Amino acid sequence: MEIDDNLPLRRDDPLNNLVKQDIDALSVAELETRIAALKAEIVRCEGKIAFASKHRSVADALFKK
């Protein structure tokens, strides 16, 4: 499976636009800033996943009674 198989098909999708951006003209400092922002977004997404998983577990436990 190619990594692009997981990308959304919408043209205006922010992730799709992000991965298509030309980064050749960026300085080292700009690239480091970009990486820091992307890492922060990863942490935010992981937090959302953890919350959703916990919420799902609570709901599953509630409806199994």
Order of alpha helices (4+ residues) and beta strands (2+ residues): alpha-alpha
